[in-house]
Amino acid sequence: MTTETKTEQPVAPKGTATEAPKTAGTQTAPQQPGTDLSIADLKNLATIIDVASTRGAFRANEMATVGAMYNKLQAFLTKVTPEQKPADLTGAAPATATK
């Protein structure tokens, strides 16, 4: 005579974290970490291109393409970067007494 032991798996009630969320309409894929670019990342990319070109990383026949992309990147950064206003110069310097 064999006895079978039946192990019951706990069933989570509906609405808990183990249940997949239901959405109406289309589902969007979660964004992978590290796939977003910031303005600082683009500025760093422009710096990398500049350093690489001064160190001779590009061949002569590649320079036109690299330069065009660099110019396009610089134009984009100029357009999206907020313009920094110079500090108010009227009160910036301490007044000197004249005798």
C-alpha positions as CSV (number, residue, x, y, z in Angstrom):
1,M,0.0,0.0,0.0
2,T,1.4,3.4,-1.0
3,T,0.4,6.6,0.5
4,E,0.7,9.7,-1.5
5,T,1.3,13.0,0.2
6,K,-0.3,15.9,-1.4
7,T,1.4,19.2,-0.9
8,E,-0.8,22.2,-1.5
9,Q,0.7,25.3,-3.0
10,P,-0.5,28.5,-1.4
11,V,-2.8,30.4,-3.6
12,A,-2.5,34.2,-3.4
13,P,-5.8,36.1,-3.2
14,K,-6.7,38.2,-6.2
15,G,-5.3,41.7,-6.3
16,T,-2.0,40.8,-4.7
17,A,1.5,41.5,-6.1
18,T,1.7,38.0,-7.6
19,E,-1.1,38.7,-10.0
20,A,-0.2,40.5,-13.2
21,P,-1.8,43.9,-13.5
22,K,-4.7,44.1,-15.9
23,T,-4.7,47.1,-18.3
24,A,-7.2,48.2,-20.7
25,G,-5.9,48.6,-24.2
26,T,-2.3,48.0,-25.2
27,Q,0.5,47.1,-22.9
28,T,3.8,49.0,-23.0
29,A,7.1,47.3,-22.6
30,P,9.0,48.5,-19.5
31,Q,11.9,50.8,-20.4
32,Q,15.3,49.1,-19.9
33,P,17.5,51.0,-17.4
34,G,20.2,53.1,-19.0
35,T,18.4,53.7,-22.3
36,D,17.6,57.3,-21.7
37,L,19.8,60.2,-22.7
38,S,20.1,63.5,-20.9
39,I,21.5,66.8,-22.1
40,A,24.6,66.1,-20.0
41,D,25.1,62.8,-21.8
42,L,24.9,64.6,-25.2
43,K,27.4,67.2,-24.0
44,N,29.8,64.4,-22.9
45,L,29.4,62.8,-26.3
46,A,30.4,66.1,-28.0
47,T,33.5,66.2,-25.8
48,I,34.3,62.6,-26.6
49,I,34.1,63.4,-30.4
50,D,36.3,66.4,-29.9
51,V,39.0,64.5,-27.9
52,A,38.9,61.5,-30.3
53,S,39.4,63.8,-33.3
54,T,42.4,65.6,-31.7
55,R,44.0,62.3,-30.9
56,G,43.7,61.1,-34.4
57,A,41.0,58.4,-33.8
58,F,39.3,59.1,-37.2
59,R,40.7,58.6,-40.7
60,A,40.8,61.5,-43.1
61,N,37.9,60.1,-45.2
62,E,35.8,59.8,-42.0
63,M,36.3,63.4,-40.8
64,A,33.6,64.9,-43.0
65,T,31.0,62.6,-41.5
66,V,32.3,63.0,-37.9
67,G,32.4,66.8,-38.3
68,A,28.9,66.9,-39.7
69,M,27.5,64.9,-36.8
70,Y,29.5,67.0,-34.3
71,N,28.1,70.2,-35.8
72,K,24.5,68.8,-35.8
73,L,25.0,67.7,-32.1
74,Q,26.3,71.2,-31.2
75,A,23.4,72.9,-32.9
76,F,20.9,70.7,-31.1
77,L,22.6,71.3,-27.7
78,T,22.5,75.1,-28.4
79,K,18.8,74.9,-29.2
80,V,17.8,72.8,-26.2
81,T,20.1,74.1,-23.5
82,P,18.6,77.0,-21.6
83,E,20.5,80.2,-22.1
84,Q,22.5,81.3,-19.0
85,K,22.2,84.9,-18.2
86,P,25.2,86.7,-16.8
87,A,25.1,87.7,-13.2
88,D,23.9,91.2,-12.4
89,L,27.1,93.2,-12.6
90,T,25.8,96.3,-10.9
91,G,26.0,94.9,-7.4
92,A,28.5,92.2,-7.9
93,A,31.7,94.2,-7.3
94,P,32.3,95.8,-4.0
95,A,32.3,99.6,-4.0
96,T,35.6,101.2,-3.5
97,A,35.9,104.4,-1.6
98,T,37.5,107.4,-3.4
99,K,39.4,110.0,-1.5
